[in-house]
Amino acid sequence: MGLRDYDTYPPQEPFSEIGRKYHLRVQELGAGVPGEAFAYGDDPYQEVAVFVSPNPNGAVVAFMHGGGWTNGYKEWLAFMAPPLTAAGITFVSMGYRLAPAATWPAGVEDAAAGIAWVYANIAEHGGNPDRIFVGGHSAGGHQASWLAVRSDWQQLVGVPGNVIRGALPVSGVYDFTEGNGMPLRPRFLGDGSANAKDASPIRSIANTPPFLMAWGDADFPHLIVQGEAMADALRSSGAEVETVCLTGCDHLEASYACGDPEALWIINLLAWIENNRD
């Protein structure tokens, strides 16, 4: 089926001012980009959108939207597809259930199930299931990084332990424990006292696939600090890590840069994927 209309989804939390700005802008950027939706669960948010390449090279980028774990749609990321599919990459935007209706660990369980769907089905859309790279912006960057560094979910969904060949978080969140710099405890964590540590990729590094990490130079300050700390922790654990500081980009503009063929993120991403073919 084609991509959903936004009004076919169950209601979300009201947008913040920044959320509404982003929602309107990405609709403009992604207008007219064709994609096909597939369900990996029964909830309307448990869907992926696949954007095929006219000349696929096998590489797959599976990406998750931001929105503070309380907002967002897989359709938001249609704007990212054109420069990636033009370069031979099969692009997948993965939806997931949102807080407060769904709390920890529902989001990462959905992300894992989405990756399992990609692994099982992406060959039919020009992708190679052995060349899956996972990324996300903001809350999506958190979930992508959590999947990439953990080793306790793959068997549960029937995928190889090395199914993720690399991680691409943009303005991600990596630490929810005390002193992380965040102004509020995110609602998706619920009430469990142990959830903050379990949800923190920086506290959970067991796998070390290559990482390409990005953030804007005008991003939220605590995200820059967290990104630098996560990069250091990954390197200390043995991972190959590249970081990209997106000049002139705030938190939203860092996302918009992911669909700009002239932007530093796309240029670095294409070279990084080529360098991580095996």
N, C-alpha and C positions, 0 to 999 in steps of 0.2 A: 504494500500500500504506500501511497505518497505520504509526505510529511503532514503532521496534524495541524489543524487550526488551534490556536491557543485556547479558544473557548471550549474545546472538547476535553480539556483536562479538568480534574477536580480542582477546586479553589486552592490557592496558595496564600501564605501570609501577605498582607498588603506590602507593596514595594516601598522601600525607603526612597528618598529623593535620588540618591545615587543609583539605586536599583532601577528606578523608572527611566532615568537618563540612559542607562545601559540597554535596557529592554528596547527602547525606541531606536537607539542607534544601530544595534545589531540587526534589527529588522530591516533597516534601510540598507545596511551593508550586504545582507544576505538575500535581498529580494531577487526572486527569479532563479535562484540556484536550485537545480533539481536534485532530489535525493529520494531514497526509498526506505521506509520504516519497517522494522521487524520486531516482534515481541520476544523477550526472553523470560517473561513472567506474566502474571494476570493483571497487575496494576498498570494503568495507562502510562505511568512514569517508568515502568520497566520495559523500555524499548530502546533500540539503537536506530540511528539513521546512517545509511551507507551511501557514500558518494564515490562512484566508480571513476577510474581513470580511463581515458581513451586508449592509452598505451601503458598498461600496468607493468611495473617492474618487480612486483611481488611485495614491496614494502607496505606495511600497514601502520597507520597512525590512528590509535583509538584515544579519543580525547573527551574529557568531562568538563561541563560548564561550571562556572562559579555561581555565586548567589547566596553566600553565607549559610549554606546547607538548608535554607528555608525557601529559596526561590530558584527558578531556573527551568529551562526547557532544552531538550536536545536540539530543537530547531534553532536555538540561539546561535549555534556554531556553524551554520551553513556558510557563513561568510568566509570561514577558514578554508573551505574545500577547493576553490578554483586554483590557487597557486600550488597546492599540493597535488591535486589530480593532474594538473598540467605537467608536473615533474614525474609522473608515473606512480604516485603514491595512492593507495586506496585509503580514503579517509572515513572514519567512523566516529560519529558523535554519540556518546552513551548517556542515556538518561538514568535517573535513580530516584528513589523515593525521598521525600523531603521532610524535615522537621517542621512543626512539632509532632505531626502525625506519626512520623517514623524517626526513632532515635537510635543511638548507638547500640549495636553495630549494623543497623539496617543498610546504611549507605554503602559501606564497604562490602557487605554481602551482595548487594545489587551490582556493584562494580565488578566483583569477582564473577558473578553470573553473566554479566555482560561480556567479560573477557572470554568466558567459556563459550558463549554463543559465537563470538568472533572466531575463536580457534576452530570450532566445528564447522563453520559455514562460510568463512571469508574466501575460500578457494573458488566458490561459485561466483565471486564478484571480482576476481582478478588478483586477490591477495594471497600471500604465502603465509600459512599459519605458523611457520617457523621464523617469521620476520615481523613480529608484532611489537610495536613501540607504544607505550601508554603515557598519556600526559593529561594535563588539565590546567585550568586557570583558577587561582584562588582556592575555594573549597574543593574544586575538581583537582587542583594540583596536590592538595592534601591527600585525597583518596588515591590518586595515581601513585604517589610516593609510598603510601602505606602498602599498596599491593606489591610494589617493586621491591621493598626491603624485607617483606615478611616471607616466611616459608611454611606457614601453617594453614593456608587456604586452598592451595592448588589441588591437592589430592581430594579435597571435599567437593570440588566442582569438576573433577576429572580432566585436568590439564597437566602437562609436564611442569616440573618444578622450575624450569628455565623458560617458561612460555613468554615472559616479558624480556625482550632483548635489550631494552633500554627505556629510560624514563625521561619525560619532558615536562616537568612542572614549571609553570609560569606564575610568579607571585604566589607561590604555594604557602601553606601553613604546615609547620612541622612539629610544633611543640604546644601542648595544652596544659603542661604542668605549671606549678607555681613559678612566678617570675618570668613568664613568657612574653610579657609586654602587651598582651591583648587587653582591651579595655573591659570586656565582659566575657563571661564563660559562654561559649556558643551553646545554643539551645539543643543542638543535635546530641550533645553529650548526655542529656538526661540528668538524672540525680545520682547515678552510681559514682561513688568516690574513686573507684579504680579506673573509671573510664578514661579520665584525662591522660593517664600514662599509657594505657593500652592503645588509645587512638593516636598517639604521638609517634610519627615515623622516626624521629630522631632518637626515641627511646626503644626502638624495636628493630634495629638493623641486624638482620640475619642473612639476607641476600645482598649482593653488591653488583647489580648490573650497571652498565655505564649510565651516567646521568648527564643531561644537558639542562641546566637550571637557568632560569631567567627571572628578572624583575626590573621594574622601571627605576630610573634614578630619582624620580619624584614619587615613588610608591609609598605606601604606608610605612613609616619608619620601622615598626616592629617586624614587618615582613622582610625588609632588607636584612635586619639583624638575624632573624630566624633563617633566612636563606643562606647567609654566610656561615652561620653555625652548622647548618645541615651539610653544606658542602665540605666543611672541615671534618665533620663526623664521618661522612662517607669516605673521604680520602683516608682517614685514619683506619677505617675498616677494610681498606683495600680496593675501593671502587675508583674507576676512572671518572673524573668529574670535570666538565667544562661549565663555566658560568658566563652569562651574557647580561650586561647591564644595558638596558634599553634607554638610550639618551633621550631626554625630553618627554618621557612617558610617566604618567601617573598610573594608578592602579587599573583604571579602565583602558587607558591608552596602551598599556602593556598587552591587554587582550586584543585590542584592535590591530596591533602590530602583527599578530599571529595570522592575519589574513592579507597582509600587505606584501606583495611580491618584492618590493624594493626595501623592505624593512630588514634590520639586522637579524631578527629572529628567524625569518624564513631562509635567509642566506646561510646562516650558521646551521640551521636544522638540516638542510639538504646536504651540506658537506658532512655533517656529523652522521647522518644515516648512511651515507655512502661509505664512510670510514668504519661503520659497524655492520658491515654486510654479513659477517660470520657470527 
